[in-house]
Amino acid sequence: MNEVYLGRLPILDNKQNVVAFELLFRSNQQNNATVTNNSSASANVIIEAYGELGIENVIGKRRGFIKVDAQLLMNDAIFTLPRKHVVLEILRSVEINEQIIHRCSFLKQKGYQLALSNVIQLNKQYRYIMPLINVVKINVNALGVHELLSLLKELKRWPVLLLAEKVENPEVARRCIALNFQMLQGFYFAKPEIISGKRIDPTKLSLLKLLLLVVKDSEASEIENELKYQPGLSYNLMRIVNSAASGLPSKINSIKRAIMILGRKQLQRWIQILLYAANKQKNGGTSNVLMQTASVRGKMLELIAVADRPHDKNHQDRAFMVGVLSLLDTLLGVEMSKLVETLSIQKDMSDALVARRGYLGRQLQLIETYEKGEFEKTSTILSEMGFLSFNEFTKMELEAAAWANRISETIKQASK
């Protein structure tokens, strides 16, 4: 196998904070979520792909759920996956026999956690393996209310965590939280709800104004004056800049000095990302997911720009900005067309953000199709671009995810 197909889907707790990711892999472009052919070879490719960066770098301190079929479960290559960072998610297609139970018992002894995937009822096979299971993923989309209540009642016999998967609307999300599911997953969370007409809170508005000043290359004194109206924001920004620049001999204690040492482009990047991190106490889960996704998009577009135009730093910076700003309408509840007018950014960037048109727009569309699992469309766009293979693209996604995770950790540490 020359190519690896990877994806990632957030798993949230009942307060909508990201606590884990489902790490998806495919053996080909048509395959939806599982390895069905040549599983042993696929397992080695997957492990090698994650090994280049390390799963820890991709998911940080959170756990990664990895779907496994019978062949992958029995393959000793699975032991190269870090037991502290993965949950082995047993597919519904796996026949639970003595061999599988013995293998799962051995994996548990080695410290691995096990989950059952896409559960809609507890058959005889599942009852045999339940004492070894840590997490039961219930397909709430396939069950009526009475069926779901009956299943939950039966599951009380074992000390397992309950994860609602395929949560696709707010009503189902509220029901699952009321039924005490510890974790939730689904497109409702992966594609955060856009609420139009929401008032921008003062902290985010100040960051937006600050971003505008930096983008327009305003004087450092103008940027400092804007921050005087938000001393808490100024303090937090300086803490984050210092945390990111920990190798410097002395602390950065002013915006002027931050611009001088970091440069405007780096300061601009921090402001863009901070927009998603601002005021997280009000909607922490959604902001967290948006910040992670926006950071990954920005870095991926930058990496694509580097591959396409390795000597054009300006193009790379603009590509990064398009990626990070692509979810700003979701975050602020304001139409993207109004946001780009406010920021007064270049036409090719506004075309990309508003209508996914132009060179950068097509590359942003590429990333969005990959996020949705539309791999045939992803391959078509890559072929049209002509300078990037699917394998190279998926490696960029891993590198971008690792970078976004480090950024998230930096913000988290600096905000303590």
N, C-alpha and C positions, 0 to 999 in steps of 0.2 A: 504494500500500500504506500503510494507516494504522497497522499494528502490526508490531512486530519481535519475533521469537522467538529468544532467545539462551540458550546454555548453556555450561558449562565442565567439562572432565574432566581430572584430573591425569595427567601423564606423568612416570614416575619413572625414575631410573637403576637400575643393578643392585644398588645398596645401599639402594634404596627411599627415596631423597630426591627431592623434587619438583624437576624440572629444566625442565618446560614444561607448558603447558596446551593441550588441544585446545579451540578456541573454536568452539562449534557454533551454527549458525543455521538457521532454518526459514522457509519462505515461508508456511506455514499451520500450523494446530494438528495436522493429520493427518500432515504430512511428518516423516519420522524424523530425517534428518540432513543432507539436501542440498537445494539449490535446484533445483527442476525446472521451474518455470513463471516466465516473465518474468524471466529471470536477470539481465539488465542492470539492470532497475529494482531488483531485490532487492539487487544489489551496491551500488548507491548508498545504499539504506536502511541496509544493514549498516555501510557505511563512515561514514555520517553518525551512526549510533547510537554506534559506538565513538569517533567523533571528538568527541562531546560531552565525554567524559572523557579520551580518549586511551588507546590500547591500552597504552601504557607504564604508565599508572596502574592498569590492570586486572591486568596480568601482571607488573609490575615489571621486573626485569632478566632474567626468564625469557622464552623464546620462546613464541609462540602459533601452533599449527597451525590453519590455516583451510582447510577443504575447498573445492575449486574445480571446477566443471564446465567444459566447453569454452567456453561463452559468457562466464562470469565470467573465465576465463583470458585471453580475447581483449579484454576490456573495459579501456580505459585508466584507468577509475576505480580499478583495482587499484593503480595507482602512488601513490595517496594513503595506502596502507598502509605503515607504516614498515618498510623492508627489514631493519633490524637487529633487529626484534622479531617478525617473522612467518616461518613456513614455509608455503609454498603446497602444499597436499596435493591432488594430482591424483586425482580420483575414478576408480574402476575403469571406469566407463561411458564415459570419454573415449576416443575413437578416436585413437590415436597416428598422425597423418599428417604430411606435410611441413610443413603450416601450423602444427601444434601444436609440432613440434620446433623450427621457426624461432622461434616465440614464446617457447618455454622457453629457448632459447639467448639471446635478447634479454633476458629477465628475469634470467638468470644474470649477464649482462654488467652489469646494473643493480644487482647485489648481492643479489638474492633467492635464498633457498634453496628447493629443490624436494623434495617427497616423493611417493612412490607409495603410494596407499591400498589397503588390503584385498587385498594380493597373496597368491595361492595357487599361482601358477606363473609362470614367465617365458616368455611367448609371444614371437613374432617382433617384435611392436610394442614390447614393453618393452625388448627387447635394443637396439633403435635409439635409445631415449631414455636408457638407463642411464648413458652418460657425463655426462649433465647432472644426474643425480639425487644428492641429498645423503643422503636417508633413505629406506629401504624399510620400510614398515609391513606386517608379515606377519600374516595372520589365522591364528593358531596354533590357534584353535578348530575350523577347517575342515580341518586337516591331521593325518594320522596321523604317528607318529614317523618312519617311513622316508621319507614324502613330505617332511616338514620337513627332515630331514637332507640329502636330495637337493637341495632348493631352496637351503639354506644353502651347500652345496658349490658350486653353480653361481654364487651371488652373490659368491663370493670373487674373481671376476674383476674386480670393480669396488671402488673405495675408498669404500663407502657405510656409513653407520651403520644398524644393524638395530634395529627397534622391533617388539616383540611386542605385537600388539593383540588384544583380546578374551580377555585372561587372566582366567579366571573362578574359579580355585580354587588352593589352595596348591601342589598337585602340579605343575600347569602352570607356575606361577611359578618353582618350584625348577628345573624342567627348562630353562626359558628362560634362567635365570641361568647354569646349568651349560653351556649352549650358547653362552655369551658374547654374548647380546643386550645391546646397550648401554642400551636403554630398554624400559620395559614400561608397558602401559596396559590397563585393564579393570576390570570391576565388582568384582573381588577387592580392588583397591586403592581404588577410589572408595567402596566400602562396607566400611570396615575391619572385620576379624574381631572379634567380641565373645568375649573369653575370660573365662568366669565363674570366680569363686573366686580371682582373682589378688590377691595381697597388695598393699595400697597402700604404695608406698615412702614413707619418712619425709618427704621433701621435699614430696610431694603431700599427705600427711596433714596436715602443718603448714599448707600453703596452704588446705586444706579447713577446718581449725580457724579459721584467720585469716578466711576468708570468712564463717564462721558468726558470729564476733564482730562483723564489720562489718555483716552483715545484721541482727543483733539490736541494732544501735546501741549497742554496748558502749562503755565509757569508753576513751579513747585509751591510758590507762595499761595496761589489760588487753591491748590489741592489741600494745603494745610489749613487754609481758611474754612474750607468746606468741613473739614474734620473737627474744627473747633465747636461746631454745633452738635457734634456727637462724640463727646470725650470718651465714652465707653467703647465706641467703635474704634476710635483711634488707638486706645490702649490694647484692645484685642488684636487689631491688625499688627501692631508692633510686636506683640507676644508671638504671633504666628510667624512673622518675618524672622524674628530672632531664632525661633525654633527651627525654621527651615535653613537658616544660615548659621548653624551651630558651630561651624568650623572657623568662624571669624574670630580674630583676637580680642575684639571688644563688642559690646552690645550696641545694636542700632537703637537710638532713642528718639529719632525724629523722622518724619516723612521725607524731609530733604535729604537726610543721610541714607534713608532706604532707597530713594531714587538714584542717588549717586553710586551706591554700592551694588544694588541689584539691577538697576536699569529700569526704565519705564515698562518695558515689555514684561518683565518678571513681576513687577508690582501689579500690572494690569491683570496678569493671570491669577494672582492671589485674590484680587478684588472680585473677579468673575466667579471664582469658586466659592468665595465667602458669601456671595449673594444667596447661594443654596444653603449654606450653613447658618445663616442669620436667623435668629428667633426660633431656634429648633425646639424650644420648650413647648411651643404652641402646636406644632405638627411634626414632631421629631421624626416619625417613621417615614412620612412622605418626603420630607426634606432630605433625609438620609439617602433614600433610594434615588431621588433626583440628583443629588450631589454626586453620588457614585456614578450614575449613568452619564451625566453631563461631563464629568471628568474623563471617563473612558472615551466618550465620543471625541472630546477635544484632543486627547493624546493620540487616538487612532487617526484622526484627520491630519494631525501634524506628522505622524509617521508615514502616512500615505504621501503627503506633500514632500517629505524628505526623499522618499523613494522616487518620486516623479521629478522633482526639481531640487536636487541635493545642494545646489549653491544659492538658492533663492530664499534667504532667511525671512524676507518680508512675506513671501507667499506662505511659508510654513507658519509664521505667527498669525496670519489672517485665517488660515485653515483651523488652527487651534481655537481661535476666537469663535468661529462659526460653530464648531462642535459644542463648546461650552455654553454658548448662548442659545442653542437649539431647543432647550427645554425651559427657557426663561418665561415664555408665555404660560406654560403650565404652572410654574412656581408662583408667578405674580397674578395670574388670572386676568391678564391683559392681552389683547390681540397682538400677534407678532408684528403685524404691519405698523401698529402704533409704536411699538418698542423700537423698531429700527429707525422710525422717523425721529424718535427722541434721541437716539444714539448718533444719528447722522453718519452712519457707516457707509462704506463704498457700495456702489450699486451691485457688484457681483456678489458681495456678502449678503446684502439685503434680499437679492433674488434667491439666493440659496436658502436663507432662513424662512422667507415668506412662502415661496412656491417650489422649493427644491429644484430651481432652474439653474442652468449654467454649470460650469466645471465643478465648483465646490458643492453646488446643490446635488449633482449626480453622485458625488462621493459621500455626501451626507445620507442620501437615499440608500446607497450601498450598505452603510452601517445599520440603518434602520431595518432594511430587509433581513439582514443577518440576525438582528435582535429578535425579529419575529419568527425566525426559523424558516424563512422562505429561501431555501438554499439554491433552488434552480434559478430564481430571479437574481440572487447574489452572484452566481456564476456567470449569468448573462451580462450583468453590469461589469464584472471583472474582465470578461472577454472584450467588451466594448472599450474599456480603458486601455487594455493591451500591454500594461507594464507590470502587472501584479498577478501572481498565481493564487489559487485558493489557499494553498499551504502557507505561503508567505503572509497572506491576509490574516489567517487564524493565529499565526505566531504574533502578529502585531496586536491582535485582540488580547492575547495573554500578557504581552508586555505592557499594554495600556491599562489592563486590569490591575496588574502589580503596581504600576505607578499610581493609579487612582487610590489604591488601598493605602499606599504610603502617605499620600496627601491627606486622606481621611484620618489616619493615625496622628499625623502632625497637628491637624486642627483639633483633634480630640485632646491630645496632650497639652497643647497650648491653651485650651479653653478651661482646663482644670483649675 
